[in-house]
Amino acid sequence: MAEAFNELTLPAAKAERYAVLAQEIAAVLAGEPNLTARMATVASMLAATFETFFWAGFYVVDPDKARELVVGPYQGTLGCLRIAFGRGVCGAAAASGQTQLVPDVHAFPGHIACDSRSQSEVVVPVFDAAGELLAVLDVDSDQLAAFDEVDVLWLEKILRDTFAA
């Protein structure tokens, strides 16, 4: 099924593009229980779908270190290896359990610059079916204000359907 995605012509409108992407992710991952495979597939398909996504990937809750995230599957330039809960945009999402929509990362107090080209960011907490935090999805752009409420709505839906269903 993944090969079919590469040949798919996606709609230009962002919400419609996300709707098609959500269906494709669900189809590709049907029956796949492995979390790493699921995260790698989501990161890859997101990066392949949106040209403004400079970096797309997961920071996973480290079971061996309390309140710390460790880099997981991603697409893009080198990511930060570890991020404490409450530190930067990813840490804020992990600590609060709330999506962080940041139009200008330079205006975000304590922003961590894993890549200085990053200009805007959206970070979405990833919960399992029991409501436990598994990870955060971090998506960066090298453009200011690249993300909006449409991104938030669809990223939250894709993650809920992929990891909490």
N, C-alpha and C positions, 0 to 999 in steps of 0.2 A: 504493500500500500504506500509506503514512503516514496517509492519511485514515482507513483502517480502524482504525488504532491508537487514534485519538481516540475511536472508538465502542466500543472493546473494554472489557468489564467485567473488571476484574482481580481475582484472588483476594485475600482479606484477609491470609492468612498470608504473611509476608515471603518465605520460600524459594520458595513457589509463585508468588508475584508476580514474583520475579526470573526463575524458569524461563520464564514466559510472556514477560516482557520480553526475555530473551535470544533467544528464537525470533523475536520481532517485529523486533528490531534486525537479526538475520541476514537476515530476509526483506526488510526495507527497504533494506539495504545491498548485497544480492546484485548483483554486477556493477559496483559503484561503486568505482573505484580511487583517487579523490582523497582524500588524507588529511584535508584541511580539511573536506570534506563528511562524511567518516566521523566525525570528532571532533564536528562541529556536531550531527550527528544523534544520536550517543550522549548528548551533554550535554542536548539537548532532551528526548529520550525518558526519560532518568533523572529530570530535573526534573519532567516531567509525571506520573511514576509514583509518586513518594514525596513525601508532603506534608512530611515532616521535612527534606527536602533544601532548605536555604536558598540554597545556591550549588553549582553543579555545572559543572565545566569543566576545561579542559586548560591546563597550562603546558608549552610546547613547548621542546625543546632548541634554543637559538639556534645555527645553524651558523656565525655570524659572531663569536660571543663564547664563548670557551672556558668551560665549566662554568657556564653561565648559562641560566636558563629565561626565556621571554617569554610573556606571556599569549596564549592561543589562544582557540578557540571556547568560549563559556560561556553559562550561564543564571544570572541573578542580578544583584546589585548590582555596582557598579564593583569590579573586581579589581585587585590589585597588577599593575603593568606588568612588572616584572622581579624575579627572585629568584635569588640566587647558590646554586649547589650548596652544601649544608651549612647553609644559613640557613633557619630556620623548619621547619615540617612538610614542605612541598613540597621544600625544599632537602635535607632529611634523606632523603627518599624517593629523590630523584635521585642523591645521593651514595652511598647504601648499596645502591640497587637493591632495597630491601625496602619492603613496604607498611607504612605508619605508621597505627596505630589509636589515636586520641587522644580519650579520653572527656571530658577537660577541657582545652581549649586553654590556659587560664590557668596550668596546671601544667606545660606543655611549655616547657623552657628555650629561649629565643630565639624564641618564637612571634611571627609577624608578623600583626598585626591589620589586615587589609585592610578589614574591617568589624567594628566593636566588638560587634556583636550575635552574632557567631559564638561558639558555646560548645563544640562538639565537631567532630571532623574525621576523615576517613579519606582518605589519599592513597596511590594505587596507581601504581607505575611502569608505563609502557607501552613494551613492547619490540616491535621488528619481527621478521620471520621469522629474521633472522640473529643475534638476541639483542642488537641495538644499542638503546640507550635513545632513544626518540623524544620522549617527553613524560612528564608525570605527570598522572593524573586526580585532581583535588582536589574533594572533596565536603564541604561544611560544613553544620552544623545550628545553629539558634538554641536548641537544647535540649542540655542536658548528657547525655552517654552515649547519644547517639542511634544510634550504630553499634556493631555487634558482629561476631563471626566469620562470621555468615551474610552480612553485607554484604561482608566481605573476600573470602570464598570466591566469591561471585557476581560481584563487580566484577572480580576477577582473571580469572575465567572469561570474562566478556564481553569484556574487553580483549584477552585472549589470542586468543579466537576472531575478534575484529574486526581486530586489527592484526598478529598473528604467524602467522596461518594462511596 
